[in-house]
Amino acid sequence: MGDRLKELRQKRSLSQEIVAQSIGITRSAYSHYEINNRQPVYETLIKLAAFFEVTTDFIIDGDTRGNDAQVSADTIEIIRLLNKMDDDKRKESIDKMLEAIRES
């Protein structure tokens, strides 16, 4: 996973600091992901996937079957909006989305 994160970051000519700030973690924490000393928690993994515009599967294991490893613009926008919410609002919004999916 670390190699993929590093490759995604370097392809965009970004520093670890920029990536970390963009997803709301410390540079040190992000650095540990790239060198495989730590694994990101699920929420951070989702933020990384949105930031790099790839699927979480691609970050985890390099799987490119999911829509050529690209995340839709709508998905990225939803993640950005959720990240701006406080914990209670985010949970409420996610519950509503899950309910809408079950009704489909």
N, C-alpha and C positions, 0 to 999 in steps of 0.2 A: 504494500500500500504506500509506503514511504516513497519508493521510487516513482510511482505514478503521480503522487502529489508534487514531488520535486519537478518532474517533467512538465506537468501542467503549468506550474508556476513559471518555470524557465521559458517555456514556449511563449509566454506572455511578457517576458522580460520584467517580472515583478520581484520585489524583495519579499523575504519572509515577513518583514514588518508590515508591508502593505496588505498582504493576504490576511495576516492575523488581525489587524485593525478592521479590515472590511467585514470579518465574520465575528468580531467581538471577543477575541481571545488574546493572550499575550504572545509575543514573538517566541518566547521560550517554549510555550506549550506547542505552538505550531512546529517549531524546530524539532521537538521530540517526535512528532508524527512523521516528519520526513526521514528521520534516522531510525524509525521503527522502535523507539524506546517506549512509546505510548500509543494507544489506539484512541481515536476520538470517540466521545459519547455520541449517541444517535443524533441528538439535536445538532451537534457540531458537524457531524458527517453530512447531514442534510444541507447545512449552510455551505459547506465546502463544495458539495455537488452543485448547488445553485450558483455559487460564485464562479466556478469553473465551467458551468453549463454542461455538465455531464451527469450521468446517473450515479446513484450511490453504488450500484453493482460495479460500475466501471472503476470507481475509486477502490472498492474493497478487493476485487479480484480480476480486474481488467476485462470483465464481461462487456462486450460491445453489442450484444444481441438486442438490447432494449433501444429501439429507434436510433441505431447508429451511435449509441452512447450520448445522445443529445437530449437535453431537457427542454421542454417547450417554454416559450416566453410566458405563457399563462402560469405555468408552474413556478417559474422564477418570481413572477409578480406576487403570487400567493405567498411564497416563502418570505419575500421582503415585507409584505404586509403583516404576516404573522410575527415576524421578528420585531416589529415596531410596537406590538401589543404587550400589555402587562400579562403576567401568567394566567390570571383568571379569564381575561378576555380571549387569550390565545386558546385556552382549553375549551371555552364556550364555542369559539369559532370552529375548532377542529371537530367537536361533537356534532355541530350542525352539518359540517361537510360529510361526516361519516353517516349521519342520518339520511342525508340527501342521496348518498351512494346506495344505501340499503333500500331506499324507496325506488331506485331505478330498475 
